[in-house]
């Protein structure tokens, strides 16, 4: 579990989703979690691999699930991709920015030399703002198999990070 440095009243934390698609711990309200999130995460692991800490997470605020975020697969070629989604009713509260920052911190802790990438739909201003706040730069346009043309954002490793 990864905790955010916030007051106890608004404690935010990430809770890993296990290989079987179940949260690593209980004690929170799953009502806001769309039915597809946990099975889709397990299916993603089956397709792309399961390698903690490069897994999916539920974003919790207090005892309530407010979003989900994940590494799209374990790192490959010194790169790892992140994704995040705020559940309906919890938008516009900085949760996406917090989830992106949390995933970036997890990646840096695990391997400081990774380039972290993310993809957004072109013109998605809120998503672009989230990534820009974390130091990502628009790198290129790519064709996504499901979403069509998307923008790919990169956050290179910090200067001096080992590139083993």
NUDREN-58762 format. One record per atom (N, C-alpha, C): residue in one letter; x, y, z. Coordinates in steps of 0.001 Angstrom, whole numbers, plus 524288, in hexadecimal, padded with zeros to 5 digits. Layout:
AXYZ...
***
This chain:
X803417FB7480000X800008000080000X80378804D880000X80214808BC7FCFAX8050B80D897FCA2X8019C811EA7FEB8X803748149E802C0X8005D818CE80518X8023E81E1380326X7FEA1821B8802EFX7FFC58270780153X8004382A728062DX803D182E5480636X80474831B380ACCX8001B835C280B12X7FB7F8342680CD8X7F70C837A480D60X7F4EB836F5812E0X7F18583A5F8147AX7EF43839FC819ACX7EC27834F381A2DX7EB5B8332481F06X7E87082E5781FFBX7E2E282ECB81DDCX7E0B98337581DD0X7DB678345381BF4X7DAE4833018162FX7DEE2833FA81318X7DEAE832FB80D78X7E30882F4580BC4X7E46B82B8C80F18X7E8AD827FD80DD6X7E7BD8255780895X7EB69825F48052BX7EB518236C80013X7EF8181F3880007X7EE1E81AB97FDCBX7F1F0816837FD62X7F0948131C7F8BFX7F47E810657F6D4X7F3B780C9C7F2AEX7F3C8807307F50BX7F033803EF7F33FX7EFD77FE917F508X7F08F7FB037F049X7F4927F7CB7F07DX7F5C37F45C7EC13X7F1447F0997EB07X7F06D7EF947E609X7ECB27EB9D7E459X7EFDF7E6B57E346X7EE7D7E27C7E5EAX7F1707DDA27E58BX7F1017DB067E03FX7F43F7D72D7DF8CX7F4737D4417DAA4X7EF217D1F07D938X7EC037D09C7DD38X7E6D77CE577DC6AX7E2997D2767DB9AX7E4167D7767DB90X7E04E7DBA57DACEX7DDAC7DD7C7DFC3X7DF6E7DB907E42FX7DD297DD487E925X7E0C37E1407EBC0X7DE727E51E7EE6DX7E1B57E8DE7F14EX7E5017E6117F566X7E9A47E82B7F662X7ED4C7E5C37FA0DX7EB707E6077FFAFX7E79F7E945800D6X7E5847E9CC80621X7DFDB7EB83805B7X7DD207EB2F80A04X7D7A57ECD080A2BX7D7117F1B180D7AX7D2597F27B80F6FX7D1627F6D9812EBX7D0217FBF18102EX7CE337FBAB80B6DX7CCBB800698089FX7C7E17FF3A80567X7C5558034780389X7C074802D6800A1X7C196801E47FAD6X7BFF87FD587F8E7X7C0B87FBFA7F367X7BC327FDCA7EFF5X7B8408004B7F239X7B385801AA7EF4BX7B4A8805097EA82X7B881808837EACDX7B99C80C0C7E674X7BCF48098A7E22EX7BF00804DE7E32BX7C2718025A7DF60X7BF1D7FFEA7DB0DX7BFB2801B47D636X7BCC87FF427D1F0X7BDD07F9627D1C7X7B9C37F6607D093X7BA217F0AA7D0A6X7BE8A7EE7A7CD5EX7C0097F13F7C946X7C3F97EF2C7C5A6X7C9987F0027C778X7CA837F3757CB32X7CFE07F4FE7CC89X7D32C7F06D7CE7CX7D15D7ED987D258X7D48F7E9777D4A7X7D5637E4DF7D0E4X7D13B7E2EC7CE35X7D2327DEBB7CA65X7D5A87E0867C5D8X7D50E7E5617C421X7D84C7E75B7BFD2X7DE037E7A77C17BX7DEFD7E8FB7C65FX7E45D7E92E7C850X7E6BE7E3BB7C857X7E3D07DFD47CA30X7E5C07DA6A7CA24X7E6CA7D89D7C48FX7E35C7DA0D7C0EDX7E41B7D8997BB6CX7E8F77DB397B930X7E9E37E0217BAB4X7EE977E2E77B8EEX7F37D7E01A7BAD4X7F3707DE6A7BFBFX7F7EE7DB7A7C1C7X7F8CB7D67D7BE9EX7F4897D3AB7BD74X7F5017CEC27BA87X7F74E7CFAE7B51CX7F5F17D41F7B2C3X7F7C77D5507AD7DX7FD4C7D7997AD6BX7FE617DB267B114X803457DE247B0C7X8073B7DCEA7B507X805AD7DA097B8FAX809437D8A67BD2BX808027DB637C240X8099E7D8F47C66FX808B97DAF87CBC1X80DFD7DB547CE6DX80FAD7E0137CF89X814CF7E0F47D1DCX814757E5847D5A6X813247E4727DAA0X812EF7E8B87DE6FX8182A7EB917DEA1X818507F0A57DF39X813EB7F41D7E049X811397F6337DB61X8127E7F40E7D6D5X810577F5FE7D1E1X80B197F3547D0C9X807497F49C7D41EX802227F21B7D410X7FDE47F6447D414X7F90E7F48B7D497X7F4A77F81C7D50AX7F3777F9527DAB4X7F11D7FDD07DB93X7EFE57FFA87E0DEX7EA72802057E106X7E7D9801717E56DX7E337804887E68BX7E5068095B7E969X7E2E780DCD7E804X7E410812AE7EABBX7DFE4813697EEE7X7E197813E87F3B5X7DE03814837F818X7DE9E819DB7FA85X7DA4E81C067FC1EX7DA4E820E07FF28X7D70281FB7803F4X7D99581FB78087BX7D6E481DDD80D20X7D5988182180C48X7D0C0816AB80CFDX7CF188114780C31X7CC358106D8071DX7CCC8813F180351X7C9CC813A97FE7CX7CD65813277F9C5X7CC1680F877F640X7CEF280F0E7F151X7CD348137C7EDB9X7D0EC816AC7EBDEX7CFB081B4B7E8B9X7D1F181B117E339X7D5058170F7E219X7D75F816997DCF1X7DABB811C37DC9AX7DD0B811187D81EX7E0A980CCA7D747X7E52C80EC57D3E8X7E9B480C7A7D4B9X7EE3F80DE07D18EX7F1A88090A7D11BX7F4FB8090F7CD34X7F8008044D7CC48X7FCB9805637C8E1X8004A801C27C921X80457801387C536X801F47FD937C127X802347FEFA7BC3EX7FF9C7FBFD7B820X802237F6B37B731X806EF7F60D7B8E8X809E67F12C7B880X80EF07F2007BB96X811AD7EDC67BCD8X816D87EE827BF31X81A627F17C7BB64X81E8D7F3DC7BD5DX822177F6D67B9FAX824497F3797B58CX824D37F6017B108X827357F38C7AC71X82A937F7B07A9CCX82F4F7F63C7A86FX832BC7F9DD7A5A4X833A27FEF77A884X834317FEBD7ADAEX835368035B7B107X8309A8072B7B120X82BE1805447AFC3X827318088C7AFCCX822D1805BB7B2ABX81F6E808CF7B513X81ABF806AB7B783X8165A80A9E7B6ABX811BB808A77B568X80D4280C0B7B453X8098180C197B8EDX8076E810BE7BA1AX803928114B7BE46X7FE49812E27BBFFX7FA37811C67BF07X7F4EB813767BDBBX7F208814697C2D7X7EE1A817BF7C2BDX7EB28819077C77DX7E5AC81AA67C5F3X7E1FD819BB7C97CX7DC8381AF17C87BX7D9DF81C547CDA6X7D760820CE7CDC1X7D4668227E7D252X7CEC6820B57D1A3X7CC8E81E3A7D5A2X7C73581C507D548X7C365820E27D506X7BEFF820237D24FX7BB088244D7D1EBX7B9798265E7D74DX7B8EF82B787D77EX7B79182E127DC5CX7BC4182FDB7DF8AX7C0EB82E5C7DDCFX7C5AC82FCD7E0B2X7C96A833017DD56X7C79A834B97D8CDX7CAE9837C07D546X7CBDA83D3C7D772X7CFC583FC87D53FX7D0FF845477D64FX7D2798464F7DC0CX7D5148426C7DE6CX7D6E5843097E3CEX7DCB9841EE7E44AX7DF65841A07DFDEX7E506840A57DFFDX7E67883AED7E07CX7E2A7837737E026X7E3CA831E57E0CEX7E71782FB47DC5DX7E6018313F7D78CX7E91582F4E7D31EX7EEC6831107D399X7EF90835F17D51CX7F4E4837EA7D5E1X7F7A1834D67DA2AX7F4D2833D47DE6BX7F70F830CF7E2BDX7F84C82B377E110X7F4C0828B57DE13X7F5C58235C7DC50X7FA888232C7D8B3X7FAE2826DA7D504X7FF62827027D177X8046F827D47D48EX8045D82B557D851X808FF82C517DB8BX80A738277B7DEB5X80690824BE7E0BDX807958200A7E3D4X80A0D81BC57E07FX807FA81AF57DBC6X80A4B8170B7D849X80FD5818887D6BDX810B281D887D5BEX815F381F5F7D46FX819AF81E477D8F9X817FB81F3C7DDC2X81B4381E387E25CX81C73818677E2EDX818958151B7E1FBX8196980F727E248X81D6F80DCD7DE34X81CE680FC57D974X8209A80E6A7D547X8261B810357D6A8X826A5814FB7D8A4X82BD1817137D9F7X82E4C813FD7DE6CX82B19812617E236X82D1580F4F7E69DX82F10809FE7E4AFX82C23807937E121X82D88802667DF2FX83233802917DB76X8325E8068C7D81DX83690806F47D43EX836FD80C9B7D265X83A7D80FA27D4ABX83AE68152D7D351X83C38816387CD98X83E28812457CAC1X83FD6813207C55FX83B7C8124F7C15AX836CF811187C325X83283810457BF73X8307B815637BD2EX82F04815357B838X82BDD8195A7B5EAX82637817BC7B6D0X8232481B3A7B914X81DA381A297BA16X81A8281CC97B5C0X816E3819DC7B36BX813BD81BFF7AF33X80DF481BAD7B097X80AD681EC27ADD4X8052581EA97AE59X802E1820587A921X7FE1881EBF7A81CX7FB7B820457A349X7F651822F27A48AX7F504826EA7A168X7F00D829AD7A1F3X7EDAC82A5E79C8EX7E8A082B4779C83X7E62182CB879799X7E7FE832287961EX7E8A18334879118X7EA4A8388578F7AX7E66D83CA079170X7E88F840E179352X7E5538453079523X7E2E18445579A73X7E4138400B79D13X7E1DF83EFB7A240X7E492842907A62EX7E272847317A6E2X7E51984B327A9F8X7E5F9849A47AFA1X7E218847447B227X7E2CE845C07B79DX7E725841B67B81FX7E72783DCE7B4B3X7EB3C839CF7B4E4X7F09983C187B3C4X7F0D583FA67B00EX7F5D58422F7AED3X7F7D38454D7B37CX7F452847F37B629X7F5D484B047BAC6X7F7E48477A7BF15X7F546843117BFF5X7F70B83F4C7C3E5X7FCA983DB97C2CBX7FDC583C447BDF3X8030083A6C7BC9EX8070583ECD7BCB8X8059E8435A7BACBX80944847C97BADDX80ACE8492E7C075X80722848CE7C412X80849849F87C996X80C4F846387CBDAX80CC6841AA7C97FX8108B83DC77CB56X8158983DC97C821X8162B8419F7C4B4X81AF6842167C1B6X81B2483EE17BCBAX816B183CD17BB08X8167C83A017B614X8167D83DF17B19DX818A583C5C7AD31X8189683F9C7A87DX8162783C757A40CX8132383F1E7A0D4X810D083C9279C4AX8153F83AE9798B0X8158B835CE7978BX819F3833B979487X818898326A78EEAX813D78304178E1BX8127182EAE788D2X80CB082D2F78892X80AE082C7A783CBX8059E82A8C782C8X8061C824E6780FFX802D98216F78323X8030F81BE8781B6X7FD8A819E4780BBX7FD2D8158477E0DX7F81B812F877D2BX7F76480EC378151X7F35E80F6978474X7F20180BA57887FX7EE15807CF78629X7EE90802B87875BX7EB1F7FEE2784DFX7E54F7FF977862BX7E414801EA78A9BX7DE97802AB78C14X7DCD88085778BA0X7E05480BF778CC5X7DEE08117D78D1DX7E020814A77883EX7E2BA812557845FX7E4368154577FBAX7E9078189A780CDX7E91981D4377E9CX7ED98820C777F4BX7EDA0822ED784E5X7F2158225478786X7F2C48245878CD3X7F7E98274C78D33X7F83282A9579123X7FD1A82D3C7925AX8000C829EE7964FX8052C8295979582X808708268D7993DX80BEF82A7F79C12X80BC882A437A123X80EB482DBF7A498X8131D82AB27A721X817A982D2D7A7CBX81C3082AA17AA2FX81E1E82DC97AED3X81FBB82AF87B2CEX8227D82D427B742X8279282A417B7BBX82BDE82C8D7B5B5X830D7829BA7B5CFX832E0829357BB66X836B0825B97BC19X838F78252A7C14DX83BAB82A327C2FAX83C3782B027C807X83F0B82FA17C9E0X844BD82F727C804X84704833F87C75FX84C8C834477C5D7X84FC4831387C9BEX8534682E1D7C7BEX856CC82B1F7CB1FX854AB825F27CCFBX84FC58249E7CB7AX84DA381F8B7CD16X8509781B407CA36X851CC8171B7CCFFX854A2812C07CA98X8518C810757C627X8542580EEE7C221X8518580CA77BD92X8533A8070A7BCB1X8544E8043C7C107X8560C7FEDD7C105X854887FBB47BCD9
***
